Amino acid sequence: MTGQQHEDEYSDELIALLELVWGKGFLSPGGPEAVAAIVRNNDLTDKQVLDIGCGLGGIELVLARDYGARVTGIDIEAELVRRANALMAREGQADRVECRLVQPGPLPFEDGAFDVVFGKDSWIHIEDKAGFFAEVFRVLKPGGQLLAGDWMRSDRPYGKDMEYFFEMEGLTYHMDTIENYGAVIRAAGFVDVELQDIADAYRIQGHREYQDMRGRLKPAMIDALGEDGQAHFEENWRAMTVVLDTGELRPGRFWARRPA
């Protein structure tokens, strides 16, 4: 969470739409299965895990309930943090999870405070990637792990389809290529860096989501968002499938370790 001004961008309408598509508590694709794909075979039992960009808390719930982690989730939007903590209370995980509102800037934790830093599709909003990963390195214990995924871009200049997708999204994105992510992570001091491009898999999923919006999800979307809202987000998803097809939008995952 690097030093930049922030205005809340996740409206009630956008939250309602994303939970319809991606599941209760999730602001990005895949739900528990996507969390599992990032965790892989790592044992998180009683590990101190920092999730940067906790959103609505779905990730925290999975990490605590399914993997036995002790989770600190942080976000820069107060309403998201409020909803995340409410979810922990409802699901009986408040003793294992704390979600906190933070300001953009250096992470508000001591050096070496966490065993694991986790992230899922939220670091796209951070502009200063080098400064951010230096902070992630700092708050990890020696030997600590970085487990994350994010939405990335191709190495081509943005085309008109990508610019239109950004316009429809209405969110502030600072994308980078998966190769640059790897370079910045290594430059921060991490070792055992592994990168995985999952664009082909999400391209298939994105098209399925678009068809759901035009079919089975449409009545629920109209109930939640009204006809204009439903039409907007259907067009938003159509625009997303275009940039997935052209390869301009390229979700990925990455893993690394702070040296012992």
N, C-alpha and C positions, 0 to 999 in steps of 0.2 A: 504494500500500500504506500506508494511513493508520493512525495509532496506535490499535490495538485488540488485545485479547487474541485469540489464535488457538489452536484445537485442530484437529488434522488431521481432515478429514471424508471424504476419498476413500479408502474401504476397498478391499482387494484385490478384493472381490466387485463393488463399484461400478465399479472400473476395468475389470475383466473384461467386465462388461456393456456399458459405454460403448464399449470397443474392438470388441466384437462388432457393435454397431449402427452406429458411426461410423467404424470403421477403425483400424488399428494406429497408435498414437501420438496419437489424438484423443480429447478429452473433451467435444467439442461438435460440432454437426452440420456436415456438408458436405465434410469432408476437403479435399484440395488444391483442389477447385473453389471452396469457400467462401473459402479463402485468396486465390485468384485474384480473386474478386469484390471483396475488400477492397483488394488491391493495385491492381487495374485496370491502367491503362497507365503506371504510375509505374516508372521505371527505378531498380532497387535495386542495380545492379552495384557491388560494393565499397562500398556505403553501410554506415555503422554503424547497425544497427537494434537497438532495444531492444524485446523482446517482454515485456510485463508480464502474467504469468500463463502461464508456458510450459507448465505441465502435463507431459504425457508426451513432449513434444518434436516431435510431428508437424508443428506449425507451423514450428518452427526448421528442420526438415529441408527443407520445401518452400521456405522463404525462401532458404536457402543453396544448395540443389541446383538449384532451378528458376529462381531470380532472381539468384543470384550475390551475395547479401548477406553481410555479416559480422555475425553475430547474437549478442547477449547476451540470454539468456532468464533471467528471474527468477521465482521462486515462493516461497511460504511453507510448502510441505510438502516435507519432506526426501525422502520416498520418491518423489515425483513427479520431483524434480530428479535423484535417482540414476538413475531409469529413463530420463529424458531424455538424460543424458550417456552412458548405456550405448547408447542408440539412435544417438547421433552417432558413437560409436566403431564400432559395427557397420556403419554406412552410410558410413564414411570422411569424415565432415564435422567431425571434432573440431578440425581446424585452422581452421575457419570459424565454429564455434559454441561458445560457452561458456554453460552453464546454471548459475546460482548460486542458492543458498539465501539468502533475505533475511528480515529481520524486518519485521512491519508497522510503518509509520512513514515518514518521509521517504525518498525514493529515495537509495540510497548511491552517488551519482555526482556528478561535478563539473558545474557549470553548462555548458550547451552541449556536452554530451558526445556527442550522437547526431544523426544526420541524419534519422532516422525513429523515431517511437514507434508500435508496433503492438500491437493487442489484439484478441482474438477470444473473446467470450462468457465472459470471466473477471472483468470489472470489476463484474459484478452482485454480487460478494461484498464490495465496498468501500462502506462506509457514507458517509464524508465525501467526496462527489463534488467539492465545491469545492476542498478541500485537495488532493485527488488530482490534479485537472487543473492546479492551480497548480504542482505538482511536475513534471507532464509538460511543461508550458510551460518550466519552468526548465532541465530537462535537454536540451531540444532546442536545436540551433544556430539562430541567426537564419535564417529561411527554411525551417526544418525542418518536416517533415510529420507529422501525426497521421492514422493509418489504422487504423480499428477497427470492430468490431461488438460488440453486446451484446444480452442478453435484457432487455426492457423491459416496462412495464406500461401499462395504460390509465389515464385520469385518474379512473376511478371508484374508490370505496373497495373494498377486497378483499371479495369475496363468499365464501360457504361453499365453492364449488368451488375457488377459489384457495387458501383456507386448507387444504383437503384435499390439494391438489397439493403445497403446501409440506411438509405432514406426510409424504406419501409420498416426497418427494425426500430429506428428512433433511439438507438443506444450509442454510447460512445465506445468505439472499438479502436484498439491499438494492436493490430495484428502483426505477426512476424512469421517467418518461415520456420519449419521444424529444424532446418540446418542451423539457422541463427540461434534458435533456442539452445541447441546443443553447444554451440560455441560460447554463448554467454554463460551457461551453466558451468562449463569447464573453466572458463576464465574466473568464475567466482571461487574456484578451488575444489569443486566436486570431482569425484572419480567414479569409475564404473558407470558412466553415463550411457544410457540405452534409450533410443528413440524409436517410436513406432507410428507410422502413418496409417490412420484408420479411415481415410477419406472414402475408399471404395465401399466399405461396410456402411458408413453413415449415408452415403449417397442412396443406397437401397432403402435404408430406413427412412430417410427424408422424403422420398417419393411415397412411401407407404403412409407416412403421417399426412402428407398433402392429400392423398386420396381419402383418408379417414375424415379430414376436414370437409371434404366435398360430399361425404356420405354419412357414416355412422355417428361422427361427432358433431355434425352440423346442427341438429336440434338443440343439443346441450350448449353449443357455442352461442346460438341465437338467444337461448334463455339467459345465459350469463352475460353476454356482451351486446345483445341487440343485433339487428340485421346488418347495420353499418359496421359494427365491430367485427362480426363474423366475416363479412366480405373483405375487410381490411386484412385480417390475419390470414385468410385463405390466399389472398394475393401476396402477402408477405412470404408465405411458405412456397408459393409457386416461384417467386423470385429466388428463394434459397435453393430450390432444386436446380435452377438454371446455373448458379455459380458452383454448385456441387458437380454438375455435369461437365462444366468447362474446366474444373480443377482449380478454380480461383479460391474456393473455400476448402480447406484441408484440415479437418480435425486430426489430432494426434495425441499420443501419450508419451510420457518420458519418466525415467527412473534414474536416480543417482544416489551417491553416498558421500557424506562428509568423511574424510579420512580419519581413522582412529587416532 
